[in-house]
Amino acid sequence: MNKDGTIIIIEDDTDDQFILEQVFDELGYPNEIIYFPDGQSALDYLLGDIPPPFIILSDINLPKLDGLSLRKKLQTDAAINLRCIPYLYFTTALNQQAVIDAYSSSAQGFFVKPAKFEDIKDTISLIVDYWKKCAAPNNF
């Protein structure tokens, strides 16, 4: 896990992207943030010759390639799996089947987007701080 790497956010709602940008600005993490509006553009980027990202925050309902399908495609790529990139869902799509499907694809977390800015900020802080402290096989 590359703790200094890019934070990938896959979110098609521009209002949510704007709020997340404000959240990350206020939290002051040094990681670069890259936004993708759909799963396919994120997949194309992740399959490219890039430094390993730190974490991926993905919505479930996305155009072109939804978050669940994206996760499954990334799991089939051995090189990406060896990078130990945490894949977390950050979505409003809360239903039991979505949570089951997410964890069936070995997601490392499923978070429902809170409605209030401060709650979003608290959630993002918890996620990033947890993964910054977490050990991974390629951290040694």
Backbone as CSV, one residue per row, in Angstrom:
resi,resn,N_x,N_y,N_z,CA_x,CA_y,CA_z,C_x,C_y,C_z
1,MET,0.838,-1.171,0.000,0.000,0.000,0.000,0.886,1.239,0.000
2,ASN,0.593,2.111,-0.931,1.355,3.344,-1.086,0.641,4.464,-0.324
3,LYS,0.993,4.673,0.939,0.280,5.637,1.783,0.450,7.078,1.327
4,ASP,1.435,7.334,0.488,1.622,8.670,-0.078,0.989,8.794,-1.460
5,GLY,0.371,7.708,-1.911,-0.188,7.678,-3.253,-1.471,8.472,-3.395
6,THR,-1.950,8.470,-4.595,-3.157,9.191,-4.969,-4.385,8.560,-4.316
7,ILE,-5.329,9.392,-3.966,-6.641,8.919,-3.537,-7.548,9.017,-4.758
8,ILE,-8.067,7.879,-5.165,-8.943,7.804,-6.337,-10.386,7.886,-5.849
9,ILE,-11.137,8.811,-6.398,-12.559,8.935,-6.062,-13.350,8.763,-7.349
10,ILE,-14.225,7.769,-7.339,-15.041,7.489,-8.519,-16.472,7.887,-8.162
11,GLU,-16.869,9.024,-8.705,-18.142,9.645,-8.338,-18.661,10.425,-9.536
12,ASP,-19.884,10.111,-9.956,-20.433,10.775,-11.129,-21.211,12.044,-10.800
13,ASP,-21.543,12.263,-9.544,-22.294,13.452,-9.148,-21.326,14.603,-8.893
14,THR,-21.407,15.652,-9.709,-20.465,16.765,-9.579,-20.634,17.513,-8.258
15,ASP,-21.857,17.555,-7.718,-22.056,18.181,-6.408,-21.326,17.400,-5.319
16,ASP,-21.402,16.075,-5.372,-20.683,15.236,-4.402,-19.176,15.387,-4.574
17,GLN,-18.716,15.487,-5.813,-17.284,15.710,-6.053,-16.838,17.030,-5.411
18,PHE,-17.647,18.057,-5.581,-17.322,19.372,-5.013,-17.245,19.299,-3.485
19,ILE,-18.212,18.648,-2.869,-18.224,18.509,-1.414,-17.000,17.723,-0.950
20,LEU,-16.685,16.633,-1.635,-15.512,15.845,-1.257,-14.227,16.653,-1.415
21,GLU,-14.175,17.464,-2.444,-12.989,18.309,-2.620,-12.836,19.279,-1.448
22,GLN,-13.948,19.861,-1.017,-13.910,20.748,0.149,-13.483,19.985,1.403
23,VAL,-14.005,18.776,1.578,-13.657,17.946,2.734,-12.160,17.680,2.757
24,PHE,-11.618,17.241,1.643,-10.185,16.922,1.596,-9.330,18.173,1.779
25,ASP,-9.788,19.307,1.240,-9.065,20.569,1.458,-9.003,20.904,2.944
26,GLU,-10.131,20.773,3.627,-10.161,21.083,5.056,-9.333,20.104,5.881
27,LEU,-9.334,18.834,5.485,-8.584,17.833,6.243,-7.082,17.949,5.999
28,GLY,-6.695,18.488,4.854,-5.293,18.781,4.591,-4.383,17.590,4.350
29,TYR,-4.913,16.489,3.882,-4.046,15.348,3.546,-3.166,15.715,2.364
30,PRO,-1.905,15.272,2.365,-1.004,15.646,1.279,-1.235,14.847,-0.015
31,ASN,-2.018,13.786,0.057,-2.246,12.939,-1.113,-2.967,13.706,-2.216
32,GLU,-2.531,13.480,-3.444,-3.256,14.011,-4.597,-4.593,13.284,-4.693
33,ILE,-5.636,14.008,-5.081,-6.966,13.434,-5.274,-7.276,13.468,-6.762
34,ILE,-7.697,12.321,-7.302,-8.107,12.266,-8.705,-9.544,11.749,-8.754
35,TYR,-10.396,12.475,-9.465,-11.802,12.117,-9.593,-12.065,11.503,-10.959
36,PHE,-12.928,10.494,-10.960,-13.378,9.882,-12.207,-14.899,9.854,-12.195
37,PRO,-15.537,10.226,-13.317,-16.993,10.312,-13.353,-17.690,8.980,-13.649
38,ASP,-16.909,7.955,-13.973,-17.505,6.658,-14.289,-16.473,5.555,-14.053
39,GLY,-16.973,4.348,-13.939,-16.099,3.218,-13.661,-15.135,2.890,-14.787
40,GLN,-15.546,3.098,-16.020,-14.677,2.742,-17.141,-13.441,3.640,-17.203
41,SER,-13.613,4.947,-17.003,-12.448,5.827,-17.051,-11.507,5.532,-15.876
42,ALA,-12.059,5.174,-14.732,-11.212,4.792,-13.594,-10.452,3.511,-13.907
43,LEU,-11.124,2.540,-14.508,-10.469,1.280,-14.879,-9.338,1.528,-15.858
44,ASP,-9.583,2.321,-16.885,-8.546,2.628,-17.873,-7.326,3.249,-17.186
45,TYR,-7.555,4.161,-16.264,-6.462,4.803,-15.535,-5.709,3.787,-14.674
46,LEU,-6.438,2.999,-13.910,-5.819,2.054,-12.981,-5.042,0.944,-13.675
47,LEU,-5.439,0.617,-14.891,-4.721,-0.416,-15.651,-3.496,0.151,-16.357
48,GLY,-3.320,1.452,-16.300,-2.173,2.102,-16.936,-0.912,1.986,-16.101
49,ASP,0.136,2.538,-16.622,1.439,2.528,-15.943,1.502,3.720,-14.988
50,ILE,0.975,3.521,-13.785,0.878,4.594,-12.796,1.486,4.122,-11.474
51,PRO,1.904,5.058,-10.636,2.315,4.659,-9.287,1.086,4.121,-8.541
52,PRO,1.277,3.196,-7.636,0.111,2.644,-6.924,-0.638,3.711,-6.139
53,PRO,-1.951,3.780,-6.318,-2.747,4.707,-5.521,-2.772,4.272,-4.053
54,PHE,-3.194,5.188,-3.195,-3.327,4.888,-1.771,-4.632,4.144,-1.503
55,ILE,-5.762,4.737,-1.854,-7.057,4.090,-1.683,-7.973,4.470,-2.842
56,ILE,-9.013,3.658,-3.006,-10.055,3.929,-3.996,-11.372,4.056,-3.243
57,LEU,-12.048,5.191,-3.426,-13.391,5.400,-2.899,-14.337,5.410,-4.090
58,SER,-15.251,4.460,-4.116,-16.100,4.300,-5.290,-17.575,4.334,-4.932
59,ASP,-18.317,5.057,-5.736,-19.765,4.964,-5.673,-20.151,3.605,-6.260
60,ILE,-21.366,3.166,-6.017,-21.830,1.916,-6.631,-22.512,2.210,-7.959
61,ASN,-23.439,3.146,-7.944,-24.198,3.474,-9.157,-23.407,4.472,-9.988
62,LEU,-22.789,3.952,-11.041,-21.956,4.767,-11.920,-22.303,4.488,-13.374
63,PRO,-22.132,5.477,-14.243,-22.332,5.215,-15.670,-21.190,4.377,-16.247
64,LYS,-21.463,3.762,-17.369,-20.519,2.971,-18.160,-20.091,1.680,-17.474
65,LEU,-19.655,1.746,-16.238,-19.224,0.562,-15.489,-19.488,0.855,-14.022
66,ASP,-20.432,0.120,-13.412,-20.772,0.431,-12.023,-19.654,-0.002,-11.073
67,GLY,-19.729,0.463,-9.838,-18.678,0.212,-8.862,-18.442,-1.256,-8.571
68,LEU,-19.507,-2.053,-8.524,-19.356,-3.482,-8.266,-18.649,-4.184,-9.423
69,SER,-19.027,-3.840,-10.647,-18.370,-4.436,-11.817,-16.920,-3.995,-11.922
70,LEU,-16.657,-2.746,-11.591,-15.282,-2.249,-11.596,-14.439,-3.043,-10.618
71,ARG,-14.939,-3.240,-9.411,-14.190,-3.996,-8.401,-13.871,-5.395,-8.906
72,LYS,-14.836,-6.047,-9.512,-14.612,-7.408,-10.028,-13.548,-7.414,-11.122
73,LYS,-13.560,-6.416,-11.997,-12.547,-6.347,-13.052,-11.151,-6.112,-12.456
74,LEU,-11.068,-5.274,-11.439,-9.775,-5.016,-10.808,-9.245,-6.261,-10.097
75,GLN,-10.140,-7.063,-9.550,-9.725,-8.293,-8.873,-9.103,-9.299,-9.825
76,THR,-9.460,-9.232,-11.085,-8.926,-10.203,-12.046,-7.543,-9.813,-12.559
77,ASP,-7.078,-8.620,-12.193,-5.760,-8.156,-12.622,-4.744,-8.421,-11.510
78,ALA,-3.865,-9.374,-11.722,-2.910,-9.792,-10.690,-2.000,-8.647,-10.251
79,ALA,-1.556,-7.827,-11.176,-0.648,-6.730,-10.829,-1.328,-5.731,-9.896
80,ILE,-2.591,-5.440,-10.137,-3.324,-4.516,-9.268,-3.537,-5.144,-7.899
81,ASN,-3.879,-6.427,-7.861,-4.077,-7.093,-6.573,-2.820,-7.061,-5.718
82,LEU,-1.661,-7.183,-6.313,-0.410,-7.175,-5.563,-0.085,-5.797,-4.991
83,ARG,-0.701,-4.763,-5.510,-0.450,-3.404,-5.016,-1.144,-3.130,-3.678
84,CYS,-2.050,-4.006,-3.270,-2.775,-3.858,-1.992,-3.467,-2.501,-1.881
85,ILE,-4.262,-2.158,-2.870,-4.980,-0.886,-2.877,-6.341,-1.104,-2.213
86,PRO,-6.598,-0.482,-1.073,-7.912,-0.628,-0.446,-9.013,-0.087,-1.364
87,TYR,-10.057,-0.886,-1.522,-11.208,-0.507,-2.345,-12.408,-0.399,-1.429
88,LEU,-12.919,0.817,-1.291,-14.034,1.077,-0.394,-15.179,1.717,-1.164
89,TYR,-16.380,1.351,-0.768,-17.554,1.977,-1.357,-17.973,3.147,-0.484
90,PHE,-18.255,4.278,-1.137,-18.746,5.487,-0.479,-19.939,5.919,-1.310
91,THR,-21.126,5.573,-0.842,-22.290,5.634,-1.711,-23.564,5.955,-0.947
92,THR,-24.586,6.349,-1.665,-25.912,6.520,-1.079,-26.755,5.275,-1.307
93,ALA,-26.255,4.331,-2.081,-26.997,3.124,-2.447,-26.977,2.109,-1.308
94,LEU,-27.781,2.358,-0.293,-27.796,1.461,0.847,-28.990,0.520,0.768
95,ASN,-28.680,-0.711,0.476,-29.658,-1.785,0.605,-28.870,-3.055,0.891
96,GLN,-29.538,-4.019,1.471,-28.835,-5.222,1.921,-28.102,-5.915,0.779
97,GLN,-28.705,-6.002,-0.399,-28.058,-6.693,-1.511,-26.793,-5.967,-1.961
98,ALA,-26.820,-4.651,-1.969,-25.622,-3.888,-2.353,-24.482,-4.157,-1.382
99,VAL,-24.786,-4.211,-0.091,-23.750,-4.488,0.912,-23.229,-5.912,0.757
100,ILE,-24.116,-6.856,0.544,-23.695,-8.253,0.330,-22.808,-8.350,-0.901
101,ASP,-23.228,-7.731,-1.997,-22.445,-7.771,-3.234,-21.079,-7.114,-3.040
102,ALA,-21.045,-6.021,-2.303,-19.778,-5.317,-2.077,-18.799,-6.199,-1.319
103,TYR,-19.252,-6.786,-0.246,-18.343,-7.614,0.549,-18.045,-8.951,-0.130
104,SER,-18.936,-9.417,-0.990,-18.659,-10.627,-1.768,-17.517,-10.409,-2.751
105,SER,-17.304,-9.145,-3.127,-16.207,-8.819,-4.045,-14.956,-8.378,-3.286
106,SER,-14.905,-8.704,-2.001,-13.743,-8.415,-1.139,-13.471,-6.918,-0.971
107,ALA,-14.521,-6.133,-0.925,-14.338,-4.713,-0.624,-13.829,-4.577,0.802
108,GLN,-13.035,-3.559,1.044,-12.501,-3.345,2.383,-13.389,-2.442,3.228
109,GLY,-14.481,-1.964,2.678,-15.406,-1.156,3.451,-16.587,-0.703,2.622
110,PHE,-17.671,-0.420,3.321,-18.886,0.079,2.687,-19.408,1.199,3.573
111,PHE,-19.354,2.417,3.080,-19.749,3.586,3.848,-20.876,4.314,3.130
112,VAL,-21.895,4.664,3.895,-23.010,5.434,3.345,-22.660,6.911,3.475
113,LYS,-22.836,7.640,2.381,-22.539,9.077,2.390,-23.486,9.784,3.348
114,PRO,-22.936,10.413,4.366,-23.803,11.186,5.261,-24.362,12.422,4.551
115,ALA,-25.417,12.961,5.108,-26.043,14.132,4.505,-25.346,15.432,4.887
116,LYS,-24.796,15.506,6.089,-24.199,16.747,6.582,-22.703,16.796,6.283
117,PHE,-22.230,17.991,5.939,-20.820,18.199,5.598,-19.892,17.702,6.703
118,GLU,-20.160,18.064,7.946,-19.282,17.659,9.059,-19.250,16.144,9.226
119,ASP,-20.373,15.478,8.963,-20.409,14.016,9.060,-19.610,13.371,7.930
120,ILE,-19.673,13.963,6.740,-18.858,13.479,5.627,-17.382,13.629,5.985
121,LYS,-17.047,14.780,6.506,-15.664,15.061,6.908,-15.189,14.064,7.961
122,ASP,-16.014,13.779,8.961,-15.649,12.802,9.991,-15.443,11.414,9.393
123,THR,-16.317,11.023,8.478,-16.213,9.703,7.854,-14.946,9.590,7.019
124,ILE,-14.668,10.592,6.202,-13.455,10.570,5.374,-12.217,10.548,6.263
125,SER,-12.232,11.316,7.328,-11.100,11.334,8.255,-10.863,9.952,8.863
126,LEU,-11.928,9.298,9.285,-11.800,7.949,9.852,-11.226,6.971,8.829
127,ILE,-11.731,7.046,7.611,-11.269,6.134,6.552,-9.780,6.345,6.281
128,VAL,-9.394,7.569,6.007,-8.004,7.853,5.635,-7.061,7.571,6.800
129,ASP,-7.440,8.001,8.000,-6.567,7.764,9.155,-6.384,6.268,9.424
130,TYR,-7.447,5.502,9.274,-7.350,4.048,9.460,-6.351,3.447,8.478
131,TRP,-6.502,3.780,7.194,-5.637,3.174,6.181,-4.209,3.701,6.255
132,LYS,-4.023,4.910,6.759,-2.658,5.424,6.950,-1.922,4.608,8.018
133,LYS,-2.667,4.087,8.991,-2.056,3.318,10.086,-2.015,1.824,9.807
134,CYS,-2.742,1.370,8.828,-2.854,-0.056,8.550,-1.578,-0.600,7.872
135,ALA,-1.152,-1.778,8.301,-0.002,-2.436,7.674,-0.492,-3.255,6.475
136,ALA,0.340,-3.359,5.481,0.059,-4.172,4.307,1.320,-4.943,3.933
137,PRO,1.163,-6.046,3.207,2.327,-6.875,2.869,3.450,-6.132,2.141
138,ASN,3.107,-5.097,1.390,4.148,-4.385,0.633,4.605,-3.112,1.326
139,ASN,4.388,-2.987,2.643,4.838,-1.822,3.413,6.181,-2.043,4.079
140,PHE,6.763,-3.170,3.923,8.005,-3.468,4.662,9.225,-3.271,3.813
